[in-house]
Amino acid sequence: MAPMTAVGEEMYALVERLYPLCRSITGDGVRATLEIVGEYIPLQVHEVPTGTQVLDWTVPQEWNIRDAYVADTSGNRVVDFAASSLHVLGYSVPVSATMPLAELRGHLHTLPDHPAWVPYRTSYYKPDWGFCLAQDTLDAMPDGEYEVRIDSTLADGHLTYAEHVVPGQVADEVIVSCHVCHPSLANDNLAGIAVATFLARALAEQNPYHTYRFIFAPGTIGAITWLARNAERVERVKHGLVLACAGDPGRLTYKQSRRGDAEIDRVMRHVLAASERPHHITEFTPYGYDERQFCSPGFNLGVGSLTRTPYAGYPEYHTSADNLDFVSPEAMADTLAVCREASAVLDRNRQYVNLSPYGEPQLGRRGLYDALGGRSDTKQAQMAMLWVLNLSDGEHSLLDVAERSGLPFDTVAAAADALQGAGLIKA
């Protein structure tokens, strides 16, 4: 794979391409988004009909929009969907009317504390219509009549989501999920889509131990639909990560699974601590992104969530200020690097059994000490061998060894490879 600086620029270019599209939980904006992602990695696209029962939910009608505006008596578009997809309340029913500003105000959404920003608002499951605009724009609108038009359709159709699978050496799966339903919000979640896409590309160049399944789906209803359609094979999911808000300048934040002690939780804690990156570990809460669906008690999967600044944790969240200037190639590259480091630990973490457990085996006559000659970390590598031998009792993993010894996981894994090659341990 290209150097991380170049990969960061490629991810940013993908975010730029996706940014103008109007996405929602259904509709052609999701399809257009997946079509672009499909230029980077092959996708299997699924269409689930309106009315399909998915767990306790029902797939809603499909929403599409062509145009929307608020125009003054001179025909000037004061609010224009063509300028930004954020200007329309998501899932707005069609409207064509003329009304006074006093009546229109009840359908206008602003952010008085940030008067230059446009908020992101939706009404998925309650028929409604509205516009989102800057408070400054509203303040400049004189009383009078306004033409209001929303050229949208809300009709039976489909919910669309996609999967990409990187085959592994075993059928056990790691799922990586990201939501594809938000309109022009660069960090939430175009950066997450970009990091997931390029993580998939990086893994495809390797021979991963686990099978990696990438899920690109609308938030909440998409994850619920995926779970409903895959309930019989969920037991294959051994680890998982929900990616969101992956491109802002904040420190990395890992939200643990409902279990709290799932292997993915331990791996992420170890990787972030060992990397010495500024980071924060938070406990699970049943609010946030789709980790709450994967971690619902009936499934209770080992799925955590990786973000930089978490949802609602930055003023720009769900506003027009979450734009292309808010995310950076460097931040996305850093998030991707952590994902790759975590996948390397997940794939390499095993339990071993010492085949010579009575006393310390003689390493010198097996050439293991000679193999360390000239290494800058000779002492560390030697200690790693001794620790692996001592804890290879079929009950401790290499991550256990790394945590207990304080040694880098890569050094511990390399020691295990050497000892297995010498016939002293077996997985």
Contacts in CASP RR format, 6 or more apart in sequence:
PFRMAT RR
TARGET T0000
AUTHOR 0000-0000-0000
METHOD contacts of the structure
MODEL  1
MAPMTAVGEEMYALVERLYPLCRSITGDGVRATLEIVGEYIPLQVHEVPT
GTQVLDWTVPQEWNIRDAYVADTSGNRVVDFAASSLHVLGYSVPVSATMP
LAELRGHLHTLPDHPAWVPYRTSYYKPDWGFCLAQDTLDAMPDGEYEVRI
DSTLADGHLTYAEHVVPGQVADEVIVSCHVCHPSLANDNLAGIAVATFLA
RALAEQNPYHTYRFIFAPGTIGAITWLARNAERVERVKHGLVLACAGDPG
RLTYKQSRRGDAEIDRVMRHVLAASERPHHITEFTPYGYDERQFCSPGFN
LGVGSLTRTPYAGYPEYHTSADNLDFVSPEAMADTLAVCREASAVLDRNR
QYVNLSPYGEPQLGRRGLYDALGGRSDTKQAQMAMLWVLNLSDGEHSLLD
VAERSGLPFDTVAAAADALQGAGLIKA
1 7 0 8 1.000
1 201 0 8 1.000
1 202 0 8 1.000
1 205 0 8 1.000
2 10 0 8 1.000
4 333 0 8 1.000
4 336 0 8 1.000
4 337 0 8 1.000
5 329 0 8 1.000
5 330 0 8 1.000
5 333 0 8 1.000
7 198 0 8 1.000
7 333 0 8 1.000
7 336 0 8 1.000
8 198 0 8 1.000
8 329 0 8 1.000
8 330 0 8 1.000
8 332 0 8 1.000
8 333 0 8 1.000
8 336 0 8 1.000
9 329 0 8 1.000
10 198 0 8 1.000
11 191 0 8 1.000
11 194 0 8 1.000
11 195 0 8 1.000
11 197 0 8 1.000
11 198 0 8 1.000
11 329 0 8 1.000
11 332 0 8 1.000
11 333 0 8 1.000
11 336 0 8 1.000
12 194 0 8 1.000
12 327 0 8 1.000
12 328 0 8 1.000
12 329 0 8 1.000
12 332 0 8 1.000
14 36 0 8 1.000
14 37 0 8 1.000
14 40 0 8 1.000
14 190 0 8 1.000
14 193 0 8 1.000
14 194 0 8 1.000
14 197 0 8 1.000
15 186 0 8 1.000
15 190 0 8 1.000
15 191 0 8 1.000
15 193 0 8 1.000
15 194 0 8 1.000
15 324 0 8 1.000
15 327 0 8 1.000
15 332 0 8 1.000
16 324 0 8 1.000
17 36 0 8 1.000
18 33 0 8 1.000
18 36 0 8 1.000
18 190 0 8 1.000
18 193 0 8 1.000
18 194 0 8 1.000
19 184 0 8 1.000
19 186 0 8 1.000
19 190 0 8 1.000
19 323 0 8 1.000
19 324 0 8 1.000
20 85 0 8 1.000
20 184 0 8 1.000
21 29 0 8 1.000
21 32 0 8 1.000
21 33 0 8 1.000
21 85 0 8 1.000
21 183 0 8 1.000
21 184 0 8 1.000
22 29 0 8 1.000
22 65 0 8 1.000
22 81 0 8 1.000
22 85 0 8 1.000
22 88 0 8 1.000
22 183 0 8 1.000
22 184 0 8 1.000
23 29 0 8 1.000
23 30 0 8 1.000
23 33 0 8 1.000
23 85 0 8 1.000
23 180 0 8 1.000
23 181 0 8 1.000
23 182 0 8 1.000
23 183 0 8 1.000
24 30 0 8 1.000
24 63 0 8 1.000
24 90 0 8 1.000
24 91 0 8 1.000
24 122 0 8 1.000
24 124 0 8 1.000
24 181 0 8 1.000
24 183 0 8 1.000
24 218 0 8 1.000
25 60 0 8 1.000
25 63 0 8 1.000
25 91 0 8 1.000
25 124 0 8 1.000
25 159 0 8 1.000
25 181 0 8 1.000
25 218 0 8 1.000
25 219 0 8 1.000
25 220 0 8 1.000
25 221 0 8 1.000
25 222 0 8 1.000
26 60 0 8 1.000
26 61 0 8 1.000
26 62 0 8 1.000
26 63 0 8 1.000
26 157 0 8 1.000
26 158 0 8 1.000
26 159 0 8 1.000
26 160 0 8 1.000
26 218 0 8 1.000
27 62 0 8 1.000
27 63 0 8 1.000
27 64 0 8 1.000
27 158 0 8 1.000
27 160 0 8 1.000
28 64 0 8 1.000
29 64 0 8 1.000
30 160 0 8 1.000
30 161 0 8 1.000
30 180 0 8 1.000
30 181 0 8 1.000
30 218 0 8 1.000
31 45 0 8 1.000
31 160 0 8 1.000
33 180 0 8 1.000
33 193 0 8 1.000
33 216 0 8 1.000
34 43 0 8 1.000
34 45 0 8 1.000
34 160 0 8 1.000
34 162 0 8 1.000
34 180 0 8 1.000
34 216 0 8 1.000
37 43 0 8 1.000
37 162 0 8 1.000
37 193 0 8 1.000
37 197 0 8 1.000
37 216 0 8 1.000
38 162 0 8 1.000
40 197 0 8 1.000
40 198 0 8 1.000
40 201 0 8 1.000
41 164 0 8 1.000
41 197 0 8 1.000
41 200 0 8 1.000
41 201 0 8 1.000
41 204 0 8 1.000
41 214 0 8 1.000
42 164 0 8 1.000
43 162 0 8 1.000
43 163 0 8 1.000
43 164 0 8 1.000
43 216 0 8 1.000
44 162 0 8 1.000
44 163 0 8 1.000
44 164 0 8 1.000
44 165 0 8 1.000
45 160 0 8 1.000
45 161 0 8 1.000
45 162 0 8 1.000
46 160 0 8 1.000
46 161 0 8 1.000
46 162 0 8 1.000
46 163 0 8 1.000
46 229 0 8 1.000
47 158 0 8 1.000
47 159 0 8 1.000
47 160 0 8 1.000
48 54 0 8 1.000
48 59 0 8 1.000
48 158 0 8 1.000
48 159 0 8 1.000
48 160 0 8 1.000
48 161 0 8 1.000
48 225 0 8 1.000
48 229 0 8 1.000
49 59 0 8 1.000
49 156 0 8 1.000
49 157 0 8 1.000
49 158 0 8 1.000
50 59 0 8 1.000
50 60 0 8 1.000
50 61 0 8 1.000
50 62 0 8 1.000
50 156 0 8 1.000
50 157 0 8 1.000
50 158 0 8 1.000
50 159 0 8 1.000
51 58 0 8 1.000
51 59 0 8 1.000
51 60 0 8 1.000
51 156 0 8 1.000
52 58 0 8 1.000
52 59 0 8 1.000
52 159 0 8 1.000
52 225 0 8 1.000
53 228 0 8 1.000
54 221 0 8 1.000
54 224 0 8 1.000
54 225 0 8 1.000
54 227 0 8 1.000
54 228 0 8 1.000
54 229 0 8 1.000
55 224 0 8 1.000
55 227 0 8 1.000
55 228 0 8 1.000
57 221 0 8 1.000
57 224 0 8 1.000
57 225 0 8 1.000
59 158 0 8 1.000
59 159 0 8 1.000
59 221 0 8 1.000
59 225 0 8 1.000
60 124 0 8 1.000
60 125 0 8 1.000
60 159 0 8 1.000
60 221 0 8 1.000
61 154 0 8 1.000
61 155 0 8 1.000
61 156 0 8 1.000
61 157 0 8 1.000
62 153 0 8 1.000
62 154 0 8 1.000
62 155 0 8 1.000
62 156 0 8 1.000
62 157 0 8 1.000
62 158 0 8 1.000
62 159 0 8 1.000
63 90 0 8 1.000
63 91 0 8 1.000
63 152 0 8 1.000
63 153 0 8 1.000
63 154 0 8 1.000
64 152 0 8 1.000
64 153 0 8 1.000
65 81 0 8 1.000
65 88 0 8 1.000
65 92 0 8 1.000
65 150 0 8 1.000
65 151 0 8 1.000
65 152 0 8 1.000
65 153 0 8 1.000
66 151 0 8 1.000
66 152 0 8 1.000
67 81 0 8 1.000
67 82 0 8 1.000
67 149 0 8 1.000
67 151 0 8 1.000
68 80 0 8 1.000
68 81 0 8 1.000
68 87 0 8 1.000
68 88 0 8 1.000
68 92 0 8 1.000
68 131 0 8 1.000
68 149 0 8 1.000
68 150 0 8 1.000
68 151 0 8 1.000
68 152 0 8 1.000
69 77 0 8 1.000
69 78 0 8 1.000
69 79 0 8 1.000
69 80 0 8 1.000
69 81 0 8 1.000
69 82 0 8 1.000
69 147 0 8 1.000
69 149 0 8 1.000
70 77 0 8 1.000
70 78 0 8 1.000
70 79 0 8 1.000
70 104 0 8 1.000
70 131 0 8 1.000
70 133 0 8 1.000
70 146 0 8 1.000
70 147 0 8 1.000
70 148 0 8 1.000
71 77 0 8 1.000
71 78 0 8 1.000
71 146 0 8 1.000
71 147 0 8 1.000
71 149 0 8 1.000
72 78 0 8 1.000
72 141 0 8 1.000
72 146 0 8 1.000
72 147 0 8 1.000
73 144 0 8 1.000
73 145 0 8 1.000
73 146 0 8 1.000
75 147 0 8 1.000
78 133 0 8 1.000
78 137 0 8 1.000
78 141 0 8 1.000
78 146 0 8 1.000
79 87 0 8 1.000
79 131 0 8 1.000
79 133 0 8 1.000
79 137 0 8 1.000
80 87 0 8 1.000
81 87 0 8 1.000
81 88 0 8 1.000
84 118 0 8 1.000
84 184 0 8 1.000
84 320 0 8 1.000
85 183 0 8 1.000
85 184 0 8 1.000
86 118 0 8 1.000
86 119 0 8 1.000
86 120 0 8 1.000
86 132 0 8 1.000
86 183 0 8 1.000
86 184 0 8 1.000
86 185 0 8 1.000
86 319 0 8 1.000
86 320 0 8 1.000
87 118 0 8 1.000
87 131 0 8 1.000
87 132 0 8 1.000
87 133 0 8 1.000
88 130 0 8 1.000
88 131 0 8 1.000
88 132 0 8 1.000
88 150 0 8 1.000
88 152 0 8 1.000
89 107 0 8 1.000
89 109 0 8 1.000
89 121 0 8 1.000
89 122 0 8 1.000
89 123 0 8 1.000
89 128 0 8 1.000
89 129 0 8 1.000
89 130 0 8 1.000
89 131 0 8 1.000
89 132 0 8 1.000
90 121 0 8 1.000
90 122 0 8 1.000
90 123 0 8 1.000
90 124 0 8 1.000
90 183 0 8 1.000
91 122 0 8 1.000
91 123 0 8 1.000
91 124 0 8 1.000
91 128 0 8 1.000
91 154 0 8 1.000
92 123 0 8 1.000
92 128 0 8 1.000
92 129 0 8 1.000
92 130 0 8 1.000
92 150 0 8 1.000
92 152 0 8 1.000
93 127 0 8 1.000
93 128 0 8 1.000
93 129 0 8 1.000
93 150 0 8 1.000
93 152 0 8 1.000
93 154 0 8 1.000
94 129 0 8 1.000
94 150 0 8 1.000
94 151 0 8 1.000
94 152 0 8 1.000
94 153 0 8 1.000
94 154 0 8 1.000
95 129 0 8 1.000
95 130 0 8 1.000
95 148 0 8 1.000
95 149 0 8 1.000
95 150 0 8 1.000
96 148 0 8 1.000
96 149 0 8 1.000
96 150 0 8 1.000
97 147 0 8 1.000
97 148 0 8 1.000
97 149 0 8 1.000
98 145 0 8 1.000
98 146 0 8 1.000
98 147 0 8 1.000
98 148 0 8 1.000
99 145 0 8 1.000
99 146 0 8 1.000
99 148 0 8 1.000
100 143 0 8 1.000
100 144 0 8 1.000
100 145 0 8 1.000
100 146 0 8 1.000
101 141 0 8 1.000
101 142 0 8 1.000
101 143 0 8 1.000
101 144 0 8 1.000
101 146 0 8 1.000
102 143 0 8 1.000
104 146 0 8 1.000
104 148 0 8 1.000
107 129 0 8 1.000
107 130 0 8 1.000
107 131 0 8 1.000
107 148 0 8 1.000
108 130 0 8 1.000
108 131 0 8 1.000
108 132 0 8 1.000
108 133 0 8 1.000
108 138 0 8 1.000
109 119 0 8 1.000
109 121 0 8 1.000
109 130 0 8 1.000
109 131 0 8 1.000
109 132 0 8 1.000
109 133 0 8 1.000
110 119 0 8 1.000
110 132 0 8 1.000
110 133 0 8 1.000
110 134 0 8 1.000
110 135 0 8 1.000
110 138 0 8 1.000
111 117 0 8 1.000
111 118 0 8 1.000
111 119 0 8 1.000
111 134 0 8 1.000
111 135 0 8 1.000
111 319 0 8 1.000
112 135 0 8 1.000
114 135 0 8 1.000
114 315 0 8 1.000
114 319 0 8 1.000
114 321 0 8 1.000
115 134 0 8 1.000
115 135 0 8 1.000
115 136 0 8 1.000
115 139 0 8 1.000
116 134 0 8 1.000
116 135 0 8 1.000
116 136 0 8 1.000
117 134 0 8 1.000
117 316 0 8 1.000
117 319 0 8 1.000
117 320 0 8 1.000
117 321 0 8 1.000
118 132 0 8 1.000
118 133 0 8 1.000
118 134 0 8 1.000
118 319 0 8 1.000
118 320 0 8 1.000
119 132 0 8 1.000
119 318 0 8 1.000
119 319 0 8 1.000
119 320 0 8 1.000
120 132 0 8 1.000
120 182 0 8 1.000
120 183 0 8 1.000
120 185 0 8 1.000
120 318 0 8 1.000
120 319 0 8 1.000
120 320 0 8 1.000
121 130 0 8 1.000
121 132 0 8 1.000
123 129 0 8 1.000
124 221 0 8 1.000
127 154 0 8 1.000
129 150 0 8 1.000
130 150 0 8 1.000
134 320 0 8 1.000
159 218 0 8 1.000
159 221 0 8 1.000
159 222 0 8 1.000
159 225 0 8 1.000
160 218 0 8 1.000
161 180 0 8 1.000
161 215 0 8 1.000
161 216 0 8 1.000
161 217 0 8 1.000
161 218 0 8 1.000
161 222 0 8 1.000
161 225 0 8 1.000
161 226 0 8 1.000
162 215 0 8 1.000
162 216 0 8 1.000
162 217 0 8 1.000
163 213 0 8 1.000
163 214 0 8 1.000
163 215 0 8 1.000
163 216 0 8 1.000
164 200 0 8 1.000
164 213 0 8 1.000
164 214 0 8 1.000
164 216 0 8 1.000
165 211 0 8 1.000
165 212 0 8 1.000
165 213 0 8 1.000
165 214 0 8 1.000
166 200 0 8 1.000
166 203 0 8 1.000
166 204 0 8 1.000
166 208 0 8 1.000
166 211 0 8 1.000
166 212 0 8 1.000
166 213 0 8 1.000
166 214 0 8 1.000
167 211 0 8 1.000
168 207 0 8 1.000
168 208 0 8 1.000
168 209 0 8 1.000
168 210 0 8 1.000
168 211 0 8 1.000
168 212 0 8 1.000
169 207 0 8 1.000
169 208 0 8 1.000
169 209 0 8 1.000
169 210 0 8 1.000
170 209 0 8 1.000
170 210 0 8 1.000
170 211 0 8 1.000
171 211 0 8 1.000
171 236 0 8 1.000
172 210 0 8 1.000
172 211 0 8 1.000
172 236 0 8 1.000
172 238 0 8 1.000
173 210 0 8 1.000
173 211 0 8 1.000
173 212 0 8 1.000
173 213 0 8 1.000
173 236 0 8 1.000
173 237 0 8 1.000
173 238 0 8 1.000
173 239 0 8 1.000
174 210 0 8 1.000
174 211 0 8 1.000
174 212 0 8 1.000
174 213 0 8 1.000
174 237 0 8 1.000
174 238 0 8 1.000
174 239 0 8 1.000
174 240 0 8 1.000
174 241 0 8 1.000
174 343 0 8 1.000
174 346 0 8 1.000
175 212 0 8 1.000
175 213 0 8 1.000
175 214 0 8 1.000
175 215 0 8 1.000
175 237 0 8 1.000
175 239 0 8 1.000
175 240 0 8 1.000
175 241 0 8 1.000
175 294 0 8 1.000
175 301 0 8 1.000
175 303 0 8 1.000
176 196 0 8 1.000
176 199 0 8 1.000
176 200 0 8 1.000
176 212 0 8 1.000
176 213 0 8 1.000
176 214 0 8 1.000
176 215 0 8 1.000
176 240 0 8 1.000
176 241 0 8 1.000
176 243 0 8 1.000
176 339 0 8 1.000
177 196 0 8 1.000
177 214 0 8 1.000
177 215 0 8 1.000
177 217 0 8 1.000
177 223 0 8 1.000
177 240 0 8 1.000
177 241 0 8 1.000
177 242 0 8 1.000
177 243 0 8 1.000
177 290 0 8 1.000
177 294 0 8 1.000
177 303 0 8 1.000
178 189 0 8 1.000
178 192 0 8 1.000
178 193 0 8 1.000
178 195 0 8 1.000
178 196 0 8 1.000
178 214 0 8 1.000
178 215 0 8 1.000
178 216 0 8 1.000
178 242 0 8 1.000
178 243 0 8 1.000
178 244 0 8 1.000
179 189 0 8 1.000
179 217 0 8 1.000
179 218 0 8 1.000
179 219 0 8 1.000
179 244 0 8 1.000
179 289 0 8 1.000
179 290 0 8 1.000
180 189 0 8 1.000
180 193 0 8 1.000
180 216 0 8 1.000
180 217 0 8 1.000
180 218 0 8 1.000
180 219 0 8 1.000
181 218 0 8 1.000
181 219 0 8 1.000
182 188 0 8 1.000
182 189 0 8 1.000
182 190 0 8 1.000
184 320 0 8 1.000
184 323 0 8 1.000
185 318 0 8 1.000
185 322 0 8 1.000
186 247 0 8 1.000
186 322 0 8 1.000
186 323 0 8 1.000
186 324 0 8 1.000
186 326 0 8 1.000
186 327 0 8 1.000
187 245 0 8 1.000
187 246 0 8 1.000
187 247 0 8 1.000
187 248 0 8 1.000
187 308 0 8 1.000
187 316 0 8 1.000
187 322 0 8 1.000
187 326 0 8 1.000
187 327 0 8 1.000
188 244 0 8 1.000
188 245 0 8 1.000
188 311 0 8 1.000
188 317 0 8 1.000
188 318 0 8 1.000
188 322 0 8 1.000
189 243 0 8 1.000
189 244 0 8 1.000
189 245 0 8 1.000
189 246 0 8 1.000
190 327 0 8 1.000
191 245 0 8 1.000
191 246 0 8 1.000
191 247 0 8 1.000
191 248 0 8 1.000
191 327 0 8 1.000
191 331 0 8 1.000
191 332 0 8 1.000
191 335 0 8 1.000
192 243 0 8 1.000
192 244 0 8 1.000
192 245 0 8 1.000
192 246 0 8 1.000
192 247 0 8 1.000
192 332 0 8 1.000
192 335 0 8 1.000
193 216 0 8 1.000
194 246 0 8 1.000
194 332 0 8 1.000
195 243 0 8 1.000
195 246 0 8 1.000
195 247 0 8 1.000
195 332 0 8 1.000
195 335 0 8 1.000
195 336 0 8 1.000
195 339 0 8 1.000
196 214 0 8 1.000
196 216 0 8 1.000
196 243 0 8 1.000
197 214 0 8 1.000
198 336 0 8 1.000
199 214 0 8 1.000
199 336 0 8 1.000
199 339 0 8 1.000
199 340 0 8 1.000
199 343 0 8 1.000
200 212 0 8 1.000
200 214 0 8 1.000
202 336 0 8 1.000
202 340 0 8 1.000
203 212 0 8 1.000
203 343 0 8 1.000
208 343 0 8 1.000
208 347 0 8 1.000
209 346 0 8 1.000
209 347 0 8 1.000
209 348 0 8 1.000
210 238 0 8 1.000
210 239 0 8 1.000
210 346 0 8 1.000
210 347 0 8 1.000
211 236 0 8 1.000
212 343 0 8 1.000
213 237 0 8 1.000
215 223 0 8 1.000
215 226 0 8 1.000
217 223 0 8 1.000
217 225 0 8 1.000
217 226 0 8 1.000
217 290 0 8 1.000
219 289 0 8 1.000
219 290 0 8 1.000
220 290 0 8 1.000
220 293 0 8 1.000
222 290 0 8 1.000
223 290 0 8 1.000
223 293 0 8 1.000
223 294 0 8 1.000
224 293 0 8 1.000
227 234 0 8 1.000
227 293 0 8 1.000
227 294 0 8 1.000
227 299 0 8 1.000
234 299 0 8 1.000
234 301 0 8 1.000
237 294 0 8 1.000
237 301 0 8 1.000
237 302 0 8 1.000
237 303 0 8 1.000
238 263 0 8 1.000
238 302 0 8 1.000
239 262 0 8 1.000
239 263 0 8 1.000
239 264 0 8 1.000
239 267 0 8 1.000
239 302 0 8 1.000
239 303 0 8 1.000
239 346 0 8 1.000
240 264 0 8 1.000
240 294 0 8 1.000
240 301 0 8 1.000
240 302 0 8 1.000
240 303 0 8 1.000
240 304 0 8 1.000
241 264 0 8 1.000
241 303 0 8 1.000
241 304 0 8 1.000
241 305 0 8 1.000
241 306 0 8 1.000
241 339 0 8 1.000
241 342 0 8 1.000
242 289 0 8 1.000
242 290 0 8 1.000
242 291 0 8 1.000
242 294 0 8 1.000
242 303 0 8 1.000
242 304 0 8 1.000
242 305 0 8 1.000
242 306 0 8 1.000
243 305 0 8 1.000
243 306 0 8 1.000
243 307 0 8 1.000
243 335 0 8 1.000
243 339 0 8 1.000
244 289 0 8 1.000
244 305 0 8 1.000
244 306 0 8 1.000
244 307 0 8 1.000
244 311 0 8 1.000
245 307 0 8 1.000
245 308 0 8 1.000
245 309 0 8 1.000
245 310 0 8 1.000
245 311 0 8 1.000
246 306 0 8 1.000
246 307 0 8 1.000
246 308 0 8 1.000
246 331 0 8 1.000
246 332 0 8 1.000
246 335 0 8 1.000
246 336 0 8 1.000
247 308 0 8 1.000
247 327 0 8 1.000
247 328 0 8 1.000
247 331 0 8 1.000
247 332 0 8 1.000
247 335 0 8 1.000
248 308 0 8 1.000
248 309 0 8 1.000
248 314 0 8 1.000
248 316 0 8 1.000
248 326 0 8 1.000
248 327 0 8 1.000
248 331 0 8 1.000
249 308 0 8 1.000
249 328 0 8 1.000
249 331 0 8 1.000
250 308 0 8 1.000
250 309 0 8 1.000
250 314 0 8 1.000
250 331 0 8 1.000
251 277 0 8 1.000
251 278 0 8 1.000
251 279 0 8 1.000
251 280 0 8 1.000
251 308 0 8 1.000
251 309 0 8 1.000
252 272 0 8 1.000
252 277 0 8 1.000
252 278 0 8 1.000
252 279 0 8 1.000
252 280 0 8 1.000
252 306 0 8 1.000
252 307 0 8 1.000
252 308 0 8 1.000
252 334 0 8 1.000
252 335 0 8 1.000
252 338 0 8 1.000
253 279 0 8 1.000
253 280 0 8 1.000
253 281 0 8 1.000
253 282 0 8 1.000
253 306 0 8 1.000
253 307 0 8 1.000
253 308 0 8 1.000
253 309 0 8 1.000
253 310 0 8 1.000
254 265 0 8 1.000
254 268 0 8 1.000
254 269 0 8 1.000
254 272 0 8 1.000
254 279 0 8 1.000
254 280 0 8 1.000
254 281 0 8 1.000
254 282 0 8 1.000
254 304 0 8 1.000
254 305 0 8 1.000
254 306 0 8 1.000
255 282 0 8 1.000
255 283 0 8 1.000
255 284 0 8 1.000
255 285 0 8 1.000
255 291 0 8 1.000
255 304 0 8 1.000
255 305 0 8 1.000
255 306 0 8 1.000
255 307 0 8 1.000
255 310 0 8 1.000
256 262 0 8 1.000
256 265 0 8 1.000
256 268 0 8 1.000
256 281 0 8 1.000
256 282 0 8 1.000
256 283 0 8 1.000
256 284 0 8 1.000
256 304 0 8 1.000
257 264 0 8 1.000
257 265 0 8 1.000
257 284 0 8 1.000
257 291 0 8 1.000
257 295 0 8 1.000
257 301 0 8 1.000
257 302 0 8 1.000
257 303 0 8 1.000
257 304 0 8 1.000
258 284 0 8 1.000
258 286 0 8 1.000
258 295 0 8 1.000
258 297 0 8 1.000
258 300 0 8 1.000
258 302 0 8 1.000
259 265 0 8 1.000
259 295 0 8 1.000
259 300 0 8 1.000
259 302 0 8 1.000
260 283 0 8 1.000
260 284 0 8 1.000
262 302 0 8 1.000
262 303 0 8 1.000
262 304 0 8 1.000
263 302 0 8 1.000
263 346 0 8 1.000
263 349 0 8 1.000
263 399 0 8 1.000
264 302 0 8 1.000
264 303 0 8 1.000
264 304 0 8 1.000
264 342 0 8 1.000
264 346 0 8 1.000
265 302 0 8 1.000
265 304 0 8 1.000
266 399 0 8 1.000
266 403 0 8 1.000
267 342 0 8 1.000
267 345 0 8 1.000
267 346 0 8 1.000
267 349 0 8 1.000
267 399 0 8 1.000
268 281 0 8 1.000
268 304 0 8 1.000
268 306 0 8 1.000
268 342 0 8 1.000
269 281 0 8 1.000
270 345 0 8 1.000
270 399 0 8 1.000
270 402 0 8 1.000
270 403 0 8 1.000
270 409 0 8 1.000
271 338 0 8 1.000
271 341 0 8 1.000
271 342 0 8 1.000
271 345 0 8 1.000
272 279 0 8 1.000
272 281 0 8 1.000
272 338 0 8 1.000
273 279 0 8 1.000
274 408 0 8 1.000
274 409 0 8 1.000
275 338 0 8 1.000
275 341 0 8 1.000
277 334 0 8 1.000
277 338 0 8 1.000
282 310 0 8 1.000
284 291 0 8 1.000
284 295 0 8 1.000
284 304 0 8 1.000
285 292 0 8 1.000
286 292 0 8 1.000
286 295 0 8 1.000
288 305 0 8 1.000
288 311 0 8 1.000
289 305 0 8 1.000
289 311 0 8 1.000
291 303 0 8 1.000
291 304 0 8 1.000
291 305 0 8 1.000
293 299 0 8 1.000
294 301 0 8 1.000
294 302 0 8 1.000
294 303 0 8 1.000
294 304 0 8 1.000
295 301 0 8 1.000
295 302 0 8 1.000
295 303 0 8 1.000
295 304 0 8 1.000
306 335 0 8 1.000
306 338 0 8 1.000
306 339 0 8 1.000
308 331 0 8 1.000
308 335 0 8 1.000
311 317 0 8 1.000
312 318 0 8 1.000
315 321 0 8 1.000
316 322 0 8 1.000
316 326 0 8 1.000
344 410 0 8 1.000
345 399 0 8 1.000
345 409 0 8 1.000
348 398 0 8 1.000
348 409 0 8 1.000
348 413 0 8 1.000
349 397 0 8 1.000
349 398 0 8 1.000
349 399 0 8 1.000
350 397 0 8 1.000
350 398 0 8 1.000
350 416 0 8 1.000
350 427 0 8 1.000
351 392 0 8 1.000
351 394 0 8 1.000
351 395 0 8 1.000
351 396 0 8 1.000
351 397 0 8 1.000
351 427 0 8 1.000
352 388 0 8 1.000
352 392 0 8 1.000
352 394 0 8 1.000
352 398 0 8 1.000
352 416 0 8 1.000
352 419 0 8 1.000
352 420 0 8 1.000
352 425 0 8 1.000
352 426 0 8 1.000
352 427 0 8 1.000
353 392 0 8 1.000
353 393 0 8 1.000
353 394 0 8 1.000
353 425 0 8 1.000
353 426 0 8 1.000
353 427 0 8 1.000
354 389 0 8 1.000
354 390 0 8 1.000
354 392 0 8 1.000
354 393 0 8 1.000
354 424 0 8 1.000
354 425 0 8 1.000
355 423 0 8 1.000
355 424 0 8 1.000
355 425 0 8 1.000
355 426 0 8 1.000
356 389 0 8 1.000
356 424 0 8 1.000
357 393 0 8 1.000
360 386 0 8 1.000
360 389 0 8 1.000
361 389 0 8 1.000
361 424 0 8 1.000
363 369 0 8 1.000
363 385 0 8 1.000
364 370 0 8 1.000
366 422 0 8 1.000
366 424 0 8 1.000
367 422 0 8 1.000
368 385 0 8 1.000
368 418 0 8 1.000
368 419 0 8 1.000
368 422 0 8 1.000
369 382 0 8 1.000
371 418 0 8 1.000
372 378 0 8 1.000
372 381 0 8 1.000
372 382 0 8 1.000
375 381 0 8 1.000
377 411 0 8 1.000
380 407 0 8 1.000
380 408 0 8 1.000
380 411 0 8 1.000
381 411 0 8 1.000
381 414 0 8 1.000
381 415 0 8 1.000
383 405 0 8 1.000
383 407 0 8 1.000
384 401 0 8 1.000
384 405 0 8 1.000
384 407 0 8 1.000
384 411 0 8 1.000
384 412 0 8 1.000
384 414 0 8 1.000
384 415 0 8 1.000
385 415 0 8 1.000
385 418 0 8 1.000
385 419 0 8 1.000
387 401 0 8 1.000
387 404 0 8 1.000
387 405 0 8 1.000
387 407 0 8 1.000
387 412 0 8 1.000
387 415 0 8 1.000
388 398 0 8 1.000
388 401 0 8 1.000
388 412 0 8 1.000
388 415 0 8 1.000
388 416 0 8 1.000
388 419 0 8 1.000
388 425 0 8 1.000
389 419 0 8 1.000
389 424 0 8 1.000
389 425 0 8 1.000
391 400 0 8 1.000
391 401 0 8 1.000
391 404 0 8 1.000
392 416 0 8 1.000
392 419 0 8 1.000
392 425 0 8 1.000
396 404 0 8 1.000
398 409 0 8 1.000
398 412 0 8 1.000
398 413 0 8 1.000
398 416 0 8 1.000
399 409 0 8 1.000
401 407 0 8 1.000
401 412 0 8 1.000
402 408 0 8 1.000
402 409 0 8 1.000
402 412 0 8 1.000
405 412 0 8 1.000
416 425 0 8 1.000
419 425 0 8 1.000
420 426 0 8 1.000
420 427 0 8 1.000
END
